[in-house]
Amino acid sequence: MNEKELAEAKKQIAAMKEYFSGALEMAESKAETNEHEREAMLYAQGDKVRKIISAESEVAYSKWS
């Protein structure tokens, strides 16, 4: 990748970061005011925790088996 391509890729990454940060802020603000959105957010957070616990359990199991 040459310098011009790298600069263009960096611009695209920055734009994506800005877009997703804005989308996350909007979703969090909706979750504060909308009961259904809040329930969905809490469910997603719980799902994320379950995935982390599952992954850590797999790592621990593979070390000791």
Biopython code that builds the backbone (N, CA, C, O; Angstrom):
import numpy as np
from Bio.PDB.StructureBuilder import StructureBuilder

atoms = [
    (1, "MET", "N", (0.863, -1.173, 0.000)),
    (1, "MET", "CA", (0.000, 0.000, 0.000)),
    (1, "MET", "C", (0.907, 1.233, 0.000)),
    (1, "MET", "O", (1.786, 1.367, 0.852)),
    (2, "ASN", "N", (0.687, 2.119, -0.952)),
    (2, "ASN", "CA", (1.509, 3.322, -1.008)),
    (2, "ASN", "C", (0.949, 4.395, -0.060)),
    (2, "ASN", "O", (-0.100, 4.213, 0.559)),
    (3, "GLU", "N", (1.667, 5.496, 0.034)),
    (3, "GLU", "CA", (1.282, 6.546, 0.989)),
    (3, "GLU", "C", (-0.085, 7.149, 0.679)),
    (3, "GLU", "O", (-0.844, 7.466, 1.595)),
    (4, "LYS", "N", (-0.400, 7.309, -0.594)),
    (4, "LYS", "CA", (-1.695, 7.884, -0.981)),
    (4, "LYS", "C", (-2.833, 6.954, -0.566)),
    (4, "LYS", "O", (-3.844, 7.404, -0.027)),
    (5, "GLU", "N", (-2.665, 5.655, -0.820)),
    (5, "GLU", "CA", (-3.685, 4.680, -0.425)),
    (5, "GLU", "C", (-3.833, 4.618, 1.095)),
    (5, "GLU", "O", (-4.940, 4.506, 1.620)),
    (6, "LEU", "N", (-2.707, 4.691, 1.783)),
    (6, "LEU", "CA", (-2.733, 4.670, 3.245)),
    (6, "LEU", "C", (-3.467, 5.889, 3.798)),
    (6, "LEU", "O", (-4.256, 5.767, 4.735)),
    (7, "ALA", "N", (-3.214, 7.053, 3.227)),
    (7, "ALA", "CA", (-3.901, 8.271, 3.667)),
    (7, "ALA", "C", (-5.405, 8.161, 3.428)),
    (7, "ALA", "O", (-6.204, 8.570, 4.271)),
    (8, "GLU", "N", (-5.788, 7.609, 2.278)),
    (8, "GLU", "CA", (-7.211, 7.431, 1.970)),
    (8, "GLU", "C", (-7.851, 6.435, 2.936)),
    (8, "GLU", "O", (-8.973, 6.648, 3.397)),
    (9, "ALA", "N", (-7.145, 5.356, 3.240)),
    (9, "ALA", "CA", (-7.667, 4.358, 4.183)),
    (9, "ALA", "C", (-7.852, 4.974, 5.566)),
    (9, "ALA", "O", (-8.848, 4.704, 6.238)),
    (10, "LYS", "N", (-6.905, 5.795, 5.992)),
    (10, "LYS", "CA", (-7.018, 6.460, 7.297)),
    (10, "LYS", "C", (-8.233, 7.379, 7.342)),
    (10, "LYS", "O", (-8.924, 7.446, 8.358)),
    (11, "LYS", "N", (-8.498, 8.092, 6.238)),
    (11, "LYS", "CA", (-9.678, 8.969, 6.179)),
    (11, "LYS", "C", (-10.957, 8.151, 6.294)),
    (11, "LYS", "O", (-11.883, 8.528, 7.011)),
    (12, "GLN", "N", (-10.998, 7.037, 5.588)),
    (12, "GLN", "CA", (-12.186, 6.182, 5.634)),
    (12, "GLN", "C", (-12.401, 5.603, 7.030)),
    (12, "GLN", "O", (-13.533, 5.529, 7.508)),
    (13, "ILE", "N", (-11.327, 5.197, 7.675)),
    (13, "ILE", "CA", (-11.427, 4.655, 9.034)),
    (13, "ILE", "C", (-11.921, 5.726, 9.995)),
    (13, "ILE", "O", (-12.762, 5.449, 10.851)),
    (14, "ALA", "N", (-11.409, 6.942, 9.863)),
    (14, "ALA", "CA", (-11.851, 8.040, 10.726)),
    (14, "ALA", "C", (-13.333, 8.331, 10.516)),
    (14, "ALA", "O", (-14.060, 8.579, 11.478)),
    (15, "ALA", "N", (-13.784, 8.301, 9.267)),
    (15, "ALA", "CA", (-15.203, 8.546, 8.975)),
    (15, "ALA", "C", (-16.072, 7.438, 9.561)),
    (15, "ALA", "O", (-17.139, 7.715, 10.109)),
    (16, "MET", "N", (-15.629, 6.197, 9.453)),
    (16, "MET", "CA", (-16.385, 5.076, 10.021)),
    (16, "MET", "C", (-16.457, 5.187, 11.541)),
    (16, "MET", "O", (-17.500, 4.930, 12.142)),
    (17, "LYS", "N", (-15.343, 5.571, 12.154)),
    (17, "LYS", "CA", (-15.319, 5.719, 13.611)),
    (17, "LYS", "C", (-16.304, 6.799, 14.048)),
    (17, "LYS", "O", (-17.043, 6.620, 15.016)),
    (18, "GLU", "N", (-16.309, 7.916, 13.332)),
    (18, "GLU", "CA", (-17.230, 9.008, 13.657)),
    (18, "GLU", "C", (-18.680, 8.563, 13.492)),
    (18, "GLU", "O", (-19.522, 8.865, 14.337)),
    (19, "TYR", "N", (-18.975, 7.848, 12.412)),
    (19, "TYR", "CA", (-20.336, 7.371, 12.152)),
    (19, "TYR", "C", (-20.795, 6.433, 13.262)),
    (19, "TYR", "O", (-21.878, 6.615, 13.820)),
    (20, "PHE", "N", (-19.983, 5.435, 13.586)),
    (20, "PHE", "CA", (-20.399, 4.458, 14.583)),
    (20, "PHE", "C", (-20.450, 5.056, 15.985)),
    (20, "PHE", "O", (-21.279, 4.643, 16.796)),
    (21, "SER", "N", (-19.587, 6.013, 16.282)),
    (21, "SER", "CA", (-19.657, 6.694, 17.576)),
    (21, "SER", "C", (-20.970, 7.457, 17.692)),
    (21, "SER", "O", (-21.620, 7.428, 18.737)),
    (22, "GLY", "N", (-21.359, 8.140, 16.615)),
    (22, "GLY", "CA", (-22.630, 8.863, 16.607)),
    (22, "GLY", "C", (-23.813, 7.927, 16.735)),
    (22, "GLY", "O", (-24.769, 8.226, 17.451)),
    (23, "ALA", "N", (-23.761, 6.795, 16.046)),
    (23, "ALA", "CA", (-24.851, 5.818, 16.130)),
    (23, "ALA", "C", (-24.964, 5.256, 17.540)),
    (23, "ALA", "O", (-26.069, 5.056, 18.045)),
    (24, "LEU", "N", (-23.831, 5.003, 18.173)),
    (24, "LEU", "CA", (-23.838, 4.485, 19.541)),
    (24, "LEU", "C", (-24.405, 5.512, 20.512)),
    (24, "LEU", "O", (-25.198, 5.166, 21.388)),
    (25, "GLU", "N", (-24.007, 6.764, 20.365)),
    (25, "GLU", "CA", (-24.545, 7.825, 21.228)),
    (25, "GLU", "C", (-26.057, 7.948, 21.060)),
    (25, "GLU", "O", (-26.783, 8.094, 22.043)),
    (26, "MET", "N", (-26.526, 7.890, 19.825)),
    (26, "MET", "CA", (-27.957, 7.996, 19.565)),
    (26, "MET", "C", (-28.703, 6.817, 20.196)),
    (26, "MET", "O", (-29.758, 7.003, 20.802)),
    (27, "ALA", "N", (-28.161, 5.617, 20.056)),
    (27, "ALA", "CA", (-28.803, 4.432, 20.634)),
    (27, "ALA", "C", (-28.849, 4.524, 22.158)),
    (27, "ALA", "O", (-29.850, 4.156, 22.772)),
    (28, "GLU", "N", (-27.771, 5.011, 22.767)),
    (28, "GLU", "CA", (-27.745, 5.148, 24.225)),
    (28, "GLU", "C", (-28.749, 6.193, 24.696)),
    (28, "GLU", "O", (-29.399, 6.009, 25.725)),
    (29, "SER", "N", (-28.879, 7.292, 23.948)),
    (29, "SER", "CA", (-29.845, 8.313, 24.363)),
    (29, "SER", "C", (-31.271, 7.801, 24.206)),
    (29, "SER", "O", (-32.131, 8.107, 25.031)),
    (30, "LYS", "N", (-31.534, 7.018, 23.149)),
    (30, "LYS", "CA", (-32.867, 6.423, 22.989)),
    (30, "LYS", "C", (-33.146, 5.432, 24.109)),
    (30, "LYS", "O", (-34.278, 5.327, 24.582)),
    (31, "ALA", "N", (-32.127, 4.712, 24.530)),
    (31, "ALA", "CA", (-32.302, 3.722, 25.599)),
    (31, "ALA", "C", (-32.660, 4.396, 26.920)),
    (31, "ALA", "O", (-33.314, 3.793, 27.771)),
    (32, "GLU", "N", (-32.236, 5.634, 27.090)),
    (32, "GLU", "CA", (-32.561, 6.358, 28.323)),
    (32, "GLU", "C", (-34.028, 6.774, 28.366)),
    (32, "GLU", "O", (-34.604, 6.905, 29.446)),
    (33, "THR", "N", (-34.634, 6.981, 27.202)),
    (33, "THR", "CA", (-35.997, 7.511, 27.171)),
    (33, "THR", "C", (-37.053, 6.514, 26.705)),
    (33, "THR", "O", (-38.249, 6.762, 26.866)),
    (34, "ASN", "N", (-36.628, 5.393, 26.131)),
    (34, "ASN", "CA", (-37.576, 4.426, 25.580)),
    (34, "ASN", "C", (-37.399, 3.090, 26.294)),
    (34, "ASN", "O", (-36.323, 2.492, 26.255)),
    (35, "GLU", "N", (-38.458, 2.632, 26.941)),
    (35, "GLU", "CA", (-38.380, 1.408, 27.746)),
    (35, "GLU", "C", (-37.951, 0.197, 26.918)),
    (35, "GLU", "O", (-37.136, -0.607, 27.372)),
    (36, "HIS", "N", (-38.491, 0.063, 25.715)),
    (36, "HIS", "CA", (-38.160, -1.089, 24.873)),
    (36, "HIS", "C", (-36.698, -1.049, 24.425)),
    (36, "HIS", "O", (-36.024, -2.079, 24.379)),
    (37, "GLU", "N", (-36.222, 0.141, 24.098)),
    (37, "GLU", "CA", (-34.822, 0.282, 23.698)),
    (37, "GLU", "C", (-33.905, -0.039, 24.873)),
    (37, "GLU", "O", (-32.859, -0.666, 24.702)),
    (38, "ARG", "N", (-34.306, 0.397, 26.070)),
    (38, "ARG", "CA", (-33.495, 0.118, 27.264)),
    (38, "ARG", "C", (-33.422, -1.382, 27.518)),
    (38, "ARG", "O", (-32.351, -1.911, 27.817)),
    (39, "GLU", "N", (-34.556, -2.070, 27.400)),
    (39, "GLU", "CA", (-34.566, -3.520, 27.597)),
    (39, "GLU", "C", (-33.661, -4.213, 26.577)),
    (39, "GLU", "O", (-32.945, -5.154, 26.917)),
    (40, "ALA", "N", (-33.695, -3.749, 25.337)),
    (40, "ALA", "CA", (-32.844, -4.332, 24.292)),
    (40, "ALA", "C", (-31.371, -4.098, 24.609)),
    (40, "ALA", "O", (-30.543, -4.989, 24.419)),
    (41, "MET", "N", (-31.044, -2.900, 25.090)),
    (41, "MET", "CA", (-29.664, -2.593, 25.434)),
    (41, "MET", "C", (-29.189, -3.474, 26.586)),
    (41, "MET", "O", (-28.085, -4.018, 26.541)),
    (42, "LEU", "N", (-30.015, -3.615, 27.610)),
    (42, "LEU", "CA", (-29.638, -4.441, 28.753)),
    (42, "LEU", "C", (-29.478, -5.901, 28.344)),
    (42, "LEU", "O", (-28.579, -6.591, 28.826)),
    (43, "TYR", "N", (-30.348, -6.370, 27.457)),
    (43, "TYR", "CA", (-30.235, -7.741, 26.962)),
    (43, "TYR", "C", (-28.922, -7.914, 26.200)),
    (43, "TYR", "O", (-28.223, -8.911, 26.382)),
    (44, "ALA", "N", (-28.589, -6.952, 25.355)),
    (44, "ALA", "CA", (-27.351, -7.027, 24.577)),
    (44, "ALA", "C", (-26.138, -7.021, 25.492)),
    (44, "ALA", "O", (-25.176, -7.750, 25.250)),
    (45, "GLN", "N", (-26.172, -6.203, 26.545)),
    (45, "GLN", "CA", (-25.060, -6.184, 27.491)),
    (45, "GLN", "C", (-24.932, -7.534, 28.186)),
    (45, "GLN", "O", (-23.823, -8.033, 28.372)),
    (46, "GLY", "N", (-26.056, -8.126, 28.571)),
    (46, "GLY", "CA", (-26.034, -9.442, 29.201)),
    (46, "GLY", "C", (-25.494, -10.495, 28.257)),
    (46, "GLY", "O", (-24.744, -11.380, 28.670)),
    (47, "ASP", "N", (-25.874, -10.405, 26.979)),
    (47, "ASP", "CA", (-25.392, -11.349, 25.977)),
    (47, "ASP", "C", (-23.884, -11.219, 25.810)),
    (47, "ASP", "O", (-23.180, -12.217, 25.661)),
    (48, "LYS", "N", (-23.393, -9.979, 25.837)),
    (48, "LYS", "CA", (-21.959, -9.748, 25.708)),
    (48, "LYS", "C", (-21.217, -10.376, 26.892)),
    (48, "LYS", "O", (-20.164, -10.989, 26.714)),
    (49, "VAL", "N", (-21.766, -10.222, 28.090)),
    (49, "VAL", "CA", (-21.152, -10.803, 29.282)),
    (49, "VAL", "C", (-21.134, -12.328, 29.173)),
    (49, "VAL", "O", (-20.132, -12.965, 29.499)),
    (50, "ARG", "N", (-22.238, -12.907, 28.717)),
    (50, "ARG", "CA", (-22.288, -14.367, 28.556)),
    (50, "ARG", "C", (-21.222, -14.846, 27.568)),
    (50, "ARG", "O", (-20.582, -15.873, 27.795)),
    (51, "LYS", "N", (-21.033, -14.112, 26.481)),
    (51, "LYS", "CA", (-20.025, -14.506, 25.493)),
    (51, "LYS", "C", (-18.618, -14.436, 26.084)),
    (51, "LYS", "O", (-17.786, -15.305, 25.822)),
    (52, "ILE", "N", (-18.358, -13.408, 26.876)),
    (52, "ILE", "CA", (-17.040, -13.270, 27.502)),
    (52, "ILE", "C", (-16.799, -14.416, 28.476)),
    (52, "ILE", "O", (-15.725, -15.018, 28.479)),
    (53, "ILE", "N", (-17.796, -14.717, 29.299)),
    (53, "ILE", "CA", (-17.663, -15.818, 30.258)),
    (53, "ILE", "C", (-17.439, -17.130, 29.517)),
    (53, "ILE", "O", (-16.592, -17.931, 29.913)),
    (54, "SER", "N", (-18.182, -17.349, 28.460)),
    (54, "SER", "CA", (-18.037, -18.574, 27.673)),
    (54, "SER", "C", (-16.635, -18.677, 27.074)),
    (54, "SER", "O", (-16.013, -19.738, 27.120)),
    (55, "ALA", "N", (-16.146, -17.588, 26.521)),
    (55, "ALA", "CA", (-14.813, -17.590, 25.916)),
    (55, "ALA", "C", (-13.744, -17.859, 26.966)),
    (55, "ALA", "O", (-12.823, -18.642, 26.733)),
    (56, "GLU", "N", (-13.863, -17.209, 28.125)),
    (56, "GLU", "CA", (-12.894, -17.419, 29.200)),
    (56, "GLU", "C", (-12.957, -18.855, 29.707)),
    (56, "GLU", "O", (-11.927, -19.442, 30.037)),
    (57, "SER", "N", (-14.151, -19.419, 29.770)),
    (57, "SER", "CA", (-14.302, -20.807, 30.203)),
    (57, "SER", "C", (-13.610, -21.752, 29.224)),
    (57, "SER", "O", (-12.958, -22.713, 29.631)),
    (58, "GLU", "N", (-13.760, -21.468, 27.928)),
    (58, "GLU", "CA", (-13.095, -22.296, 26.915)),
    (58, "GLU", "C", (-11.591, -22.231, 27.060)),
    (58, "GLU", "O", (-10.909, -23.250, 26.953)),
    (59, "VAL", "N", (-11.066, -21.037, 27.305)),
    (59, "VAL", "CA", (-9.620, -20.873, 27.467)),
    (59, "VAL", "C", (-9.150, -21.651, 28.690)),
    (59, "VAL", "O", (-8.161, -22.381, 28.627)),
    (60, "ALA", "N", (-9.862, -21.492, 29.797)),
    (60, "ALA", "CA", (-9.482, -22.194, 31.026)),
    (60, "ALA", "C", (-9.564, -23.704, 30.829)),
    (60, "ALA", "O", (-8.680, -24.435, 31.274)),
    (61, "TYR", "N", (-10.609, -24.172, 30.172)),
    (61, "TYR", "CA", (-10.785, -25.609, 29.944)),
    (61, "TYR", "C", (-9.656, -26.156, 29.073)),
    (61, "TYR", "O", (-9.122, -27.232, 29.343)),
    (62, "SER", "N", (-9.296, -25.407, 28.026)),
    (62, "SER", "CA", (-8.256, -25.900, 27.122)),
    (62, "SER", "C", (-6.890, -25.935, 27.804)),
    (62, "SER", "O", (-6.045, -26.752, 27.440)),
    (63, "LYS", "N", (-6.661, -25.067, 28.782)),
    (63, "LYS", "CA", (-5.382, -25.071, 29.504)),
    (63, "LYS", "C", (-5.248, -26.299, 30.389)),
    (63, "LYS", "O", (-4.152, -26.830, 30.567)),
    (64, "TRP", "N", (-6.359, -26.745, 30.938)),
    (64, "TRP", "CA", (-6.307, -27.826, 31.925)),
    (64, "TRP", "C", (-6.715, -29.177, 31.368)),
    (64, "TRP", "O", (-6.746, -30.157, 32.113)),
    (65, "SER", "N", (-7.026, -29.260, 30.093)),
    (65, "SER", "CA", (-7.427, -30.570, 29.555)),
    (65, "SER", "C", (-6.346, -31.163, 28.682)),
    (65, "SER", "O", (-6.516, -32.260, 28.148)),
]
sb = StructureBuilder()
sb.init_structure("model")
sb.init_model(0)
sb.init_chain("A")
sb.init_seg("    ")
for serial, (resi, resn, name, xyz) in enumerate(atoms, 1):
    if name == "N":
        sb.init_residue(resn, " ", resi, " ")
    sb.init_atom(name, np.array(xyz, "f"), 0.0, 1.0, " ", f" {name:<3s}", serial, name[0])
structure = sb.get_structure()
